[in-house]
Amino acid sequence: MTEQGLVRPLQGRVLGGVCAGLGQRFGLDPWPARLLFVLILLVLPGSQLLVYPILWILMPAERVAYVQAPPTGPAQATA
């Protein structure tokens, strides 16, 4: 799912980040994505109990890239 750009972002999560990830994937802000997700799930009663946990498990969390800082030690005096 990571190749498709479907990840749970670290920023903007409320519960598990599923709706924020779906909104990010389809170019929506998190709150309209949440509202749309809830409205779609209301059409299919009981699907909330299956769809959200399954997506939570299948969608990987966003990874943070750490950059190695150069070592800072005492300054070397050159004579």
C-alpha positions as a printed Julia matrix, in Angstrom:
79×3 Matrix{Float64}:
   0.0    0.0    0.0
   2.97   2.28   0.5
   3.68   2.27  -3.25
   0.16   3.6   -3.83
   0.72   6.44  -1.37
  -1.72   4.97   1.12
  -0.13   5.44   4.55
  -1.32   6.58   7.96
   0.35   9.98   8.45
   1.94  10.95  11.74
   0.34  14.41  11.63
  -3.44  14.89  11.66
  -4.39  11.6   13.31
  -7.45  11.39  15.52
  -7.7    7.67  16.21
  -5.54   5.55  13.95
  -4.9    7.89  11.06
  -6.94   5.91   8.54
  -9.19   8.77   7.42
  -6.28  11.22   7.4
  -4.35   8.79   5.19
  -7.29   8.31   2.84
  -7.77  12.07   2.63
  -4.08  12.61   1.94
  -4.13   9.93  -0.78
  -7.13  11.47  -2.57
  -6.18  15.12  -2.03
  -8.67  15.99   0.73
  -8.19  17.63   4.1
  -8.6   15.21   7.03
 -11.97  16.51   8.29
 -13.87  16.31   4.98
 -12.3   12.87   4.47
 -13.59  11.77   7.88
 -17.05  13.08   7.15
 -17.14  11.37   3.76
 -15.87   8.12   5.29
 -18.59   8.17   7.94
 -21.31   9.0    5.42
 -20.23   6.16   3.13
 -20.11   3.72   6.03
 -23.61   4.76   7.15
 -24.94   3.47   3.85
 -23.68  -0.01   4.71
 -24.73  -0.67   8.32
 -22.2   -2.6   10.37
 -19.39  -2.05   7.91
 -17.74   0.42  10.3
 -16.83  -2.47  12.55
 -15.0   -4.21   9.71
 -13.65  -1.57   7.34
 -11.87   0.79   9.75
  -9.97  -1.89  11.74
  -8.99  -3.71   8.54
  -7.65  -0.5    7.0
  -5.88   0.33  10.28
  -4.07  -3.01  10.11
  -3.31  -2.94   6.37
  -2.22   0.7    6.03
   1.39   1.15   7.11
   2.31   4.07   9.34
   4.25   6.89   7.75
   7.97   6.62   8.36
  10.16   9.51   9.35
  13.49   9.83   7.63
  16.19  10.66  10.12
  19.31  12.44   8.9
  22.58  11.62  10.59
  24.06  14.83  11.98
  27.79  15.24  11.65
  29.63  14.59  14.91
  30.28  17.68  16.97
  33.39  17.4   19.0
  36.04  19.78  20.27
  37.46  21.97  17.57
  40.85  20.86  16.33
  43.45  23.59  16.36
  45.77  23.62  13.39
  49.16  25.2   13.83
